[in-house]
Structures are given as structure tokens and as C-alpha cells.
Amino acid sequence: MDAEEYGTTTSNLEINAVGLRNILTATEAQGVPTDLLAPLLRLFDDQLRTGHAGSSLSRAVKSLRSDADRL
């Protein structure tokens, strides 16, 4: 993260967002609260909107440090 190297060849943010969205859909269908996971999906979606779909999860974690890092 400190080197700002966010590339990955396996589990990128786009793949993680799809999986998390499916988990949230199933969770809601079972009537289970999504309070813990919904903010994570919003974080992933923010990263997708700013062009980081191919980045690793560490890119999303780094974006939590400050508003400037979200871009």
C-alpha cells in the first residue's frame, strides 16, 4: 500500500464487488441485517466509479485514509 501498487491478476475490486453484491442479496432475502457489509459495498462501488475496477482490495483500504486518496 505504501508503494501505491494496487495491481492484481486474481481478485480485483470488480470481482469482489460482484461477489459482495450477491452475498448482500442473499442476506437481505433471508431477513438478515446488512449493516456490516453494506458500507463495504459502497466503498467498492466508489472505487469502481473512479476507475479502479482492476485494482486489488488494498486500493479500497488505502482510500479510507483520507478523502484525497479516494480519487
Rosetta silent file (secondary structure, phi, psi, omega in degrees, C-alpha in Angstrom):
SEQUENCE: MDAEEYGTTTSNLEINAVGLRNILTATEAQGVPTDLLAPLLRLFDDQLRTGHAGSSLSRAVKSLRSDADRL
SCORE:     score description
SCORE:     0.000 S_00000001
   1 L     0.000  -40.902 -179.094    0.000    0.000    0.000 S_00000001
   2 L   -62.264  -32.714  178.568    2.771    2.459    0.816 S_00000001
   3 L   -82.103   -4.655 -179.344    4.227    1.976   -2.661 S_00000001
   4 L    56.253   40.330  174.374    0.737    2.508   -4.124 S_00000001
   5 L  -100.972  104.835 -173.144    0.990   -0.683   -6.170 S_00000001
   6 L  -113.218    8.371 -179.349   -2.591   -1.921   -6.452 S_00000001
   7 E   -67.726  151.652  176.353   -2.415   -4.230   -9.436 S_00000001
   8 L  -153.532  151.378  176.531   -3.641   -7.803   -9.175 S_00000001
   9 L  -109.153    3.646 -176.639   -4.120  -10.703  -11.532 S_00000001
  10 L  -122.770  -84.088 -169.959   -6.651  -12.526   -9.388 S_00000001
  11 L  -103.190   86.340 -178.602   -9.182  -10.918   -7.080 S_00000001
  12 L   -87.236  174.944 -176.644   -9.769   -7.343   -8.208 S_00000001
  13 H   -63.368  -34.216  178.747  -12.320   -4.860   -6.851 S_00000001
  14 H   -63.041  -45.750  178.700  -14.774   -5.548   -9.665 S_00000001
  15 H   -63.979  -43.387  179.647  -14.857   -9.271   -8.852 S_00000001
  16 H   -64.370  -38.046  179.164  -15.119   -8.554   -5.128 S_00000001
  17 H   -64.971  -41.559  177.998  -17.985   -6.102   -5.680 S_00000001
  18 H   -62.010  -47.767  179.575  -19.950   -8.686   -7.692 S_00000001
  19 H   -61.942  -44.470 -179.816  -19.423  -11.330   -5.013 S_00000001
  20 H   -65.979  -38.055  177.613  -20.316   -8.973   -2.180 S_00000001
  21 H   -61.445  -40.738  177.385  -23.424   -7.784   -4.028 S_00000001
  22 H   -64.944  -41.071  177.034  -24.537  -11.435   -4.324 S_00000001
  23 H   -62.027  -44.123  179.774  -23.888  -12.017   -0.632 S_00000001
  24 H   -65.202  -38.333  177.402  -25.917   -8.937    0.280 S_00000001
  25 H   -61.630  -46.196  179.078  -28.788  -10.020   -1.955 S_00000001
  26 H   -66.234  -39.691  179.556  -28.901  -13.435   -0.285 S_00000001
  27 H   -61.901  -48.056  178.835  -28.521  -11.882    3.167 S_00000001
  28 H   -62.389  -39.441  179.969  -31.424   -9.493    2.587 S_00000001
  29 H   -63.066  -27.847  178.864  -33.568  -12.317    1.202 S_00000001
  30 L   -89.191   -0.816  179.179  -33.039  -14.186    4.470 S_00000001
  31 L    77.234   18.980 -179.568  -34.019  -11.142    6.503 S_00000001
  32 L   -92.933  137.240  179.880  -30.554  -10.739    7.982 S_00000001
  33 L   -61.111  145.693 -179.814  -29.273   -7.189    8.555 S_00000001
  34 L  -109.648   19.482 -174.817  -26.630   -5.947    6.124 S_00000001
  35 L   -55.792  -33.525 -177.934  -25.282   -3.234    8.433 S_00000001
  36 L   -80.780  -41.873 -172.895  -21.758   -4.618    8.391 S_00000001
  37 L   -90.333  -26.354 -177.783  -21.337   -5.416    4.701 S_00000001
  38 H   -58.888  -42.750  177.622  -23.340   -2.643    3.006 S_00000001
  39 H   -63.429  -32.605  177.551  -20.720    0.055    3.731 S_00000001
  40 H   -65.132  -40.885  177.376  -18.037   -2.184    2.254 S_00000001
  41 H   -64.664  -39.406  176.631  -20.026   -2.482   -0.972 S_00000001
  42 H   -61.097  -40.151  177.305  -20.397    1.312   -1.082 S_00000001
  43 H   -62.137  -46.465  177.835  -16.621    1.588   -0.714 S_00000001
  44 H   -60.526  -45.976 -179.075  -16.099   -0.893   -3.563 S_00000001
  45 H   -62.327  -38.045  175.800  -18.651    0.922   -5.746 S_00000001
  46 H   -59.795  -42.916  179.519  -16.902    4.250   -5.089 S_00000001
  47 H   -66.308  -38.931  177.589  -13.650    2.696   -6.263 S_00000001
  48 H   -63.129  -43.649 -179.475  -15.311    1.265   -9.380 S_00000001
  49 H   -63.037  -29.485 -178.317  -16.784    4.664  -10.259 S_00000001
  50 L   -94.588   13.523  171.231  -13.353    6.282  -10.005 S_00000001
  51 L    88.845   22.349 -176.820  -11.784    3.779  -12.386 S_00000001
  52 L  -109.936   29.111 -177.795  -10.161    1.279  -10.020 S_00000001
  53 L   -57.457  -36.073 -177.436  -12.062   -1.868  -11.053 S_00000001
  54 L   -86.351   -0.102 -178.202   -8.867   -3.754  -11.819 S_00000001
  55 E   -81.840  162.789  178.379   -7.155   -2.823   -8.561 S_00000001
  56 L   -80.349  170.767  178.539   -6.700   -5.054   -5.548 S_00000001
  57 H   -58.031  -29.752 -179.881   -8.584   -4.780   -2.278 S_00000001
  58 H   -61.104  -26.350  176.964   -5.676   -2.800   -0.857 S_00000001
  59 H   -65.199  -40.021  178.410   -6.709    0.129   -3.109 S_00000001
  60 H   -68.777  -40.036  178.349  -10.060    0.316   -1.330 S_00000001
  61 H   -63.497  -43.800  178.958   -8.400    0.085    2.071 S_00000001
  62 H   -59.739  -35.448 -177.905   -5.985    2.866    1.126 S_00000001
  63 H   -65.858  -16.259  178.506   -8.927    5.071    0.135 S_00000001
  64 L   -75.437  -16.541 -175.766  -10.093    5.042    3.747 S_00000001
  65 L   -65.040  -38.883  178.969   -7.062    7.053    4.843 S_00000001
  66 L  -165.624  162.557  178.064   -8.369   10.391    3.560 S_00000001
  67 H   -62.009  -31.969 -179.744  -10.756   11.897    1.048 S_00000001
  68 H   -63.787  -32.340 -178.557   -7.801   12.775   -1.182 S_00000001
  69 H   -78.243   -9.918 -177.763   -6.920    9.093   -1.558 S_00000001
  70 H   -72.132  -19.516 -177.146  -10.403    8.187   -2.798 S_00000001
  71 L   -88.811    0.000    0.000   -9.640    9.541   -6.273 S_00000001
